């Protein structure tokens, strides 16, 4: 059973969830005196708060894993009330990703994506991943990063791109 693409997706989701954990650690240290305020931060009044962004980041790999396992999508409660709960969402999502054991042929299957209010889209698995899951995943993880930057947390691009750190090498002048 060929599963290089599925495995690559598992690795991408898992490593970026590690990035989200890292961002949470930095946020906690910066907002140690007022974690409740941190959870309610938002970029603009009509956007969802930091705490909800964390749940939405996790929903994408979570629902990918559930789809691969032949189960219905099941979003996490968007009302994240603590960093402990946020870490639990990340941890349980990473654990769920490890249970996937399907071949790449899964990506050619049709997936019905219920969008609410009676709307749905029928997408191939590959389109589901490329056109729905990944854009949403990166949107919400970028939003968590941007909320913290806006609030003055000492984070930078290296924190967001930490999945590349194992690939970094230092050029010697010899």
Secondary structure, DSSP 8 states (H G I E B T S, - for coil): ---HHHHHHHHHHHHHHHHHHHHHHHHHHHTTT-HHHHHH--SSTTS--HHHHHHHHHHHHHHHHHHHTT-------S---SHHHHHHHHHHHHHHHTT----GGGGGSEEEEEEETTEEEEEEHHHIIIIIIHHHHHHHHHHHHHHHHHTT-S--HHHHTGGGGGG-------
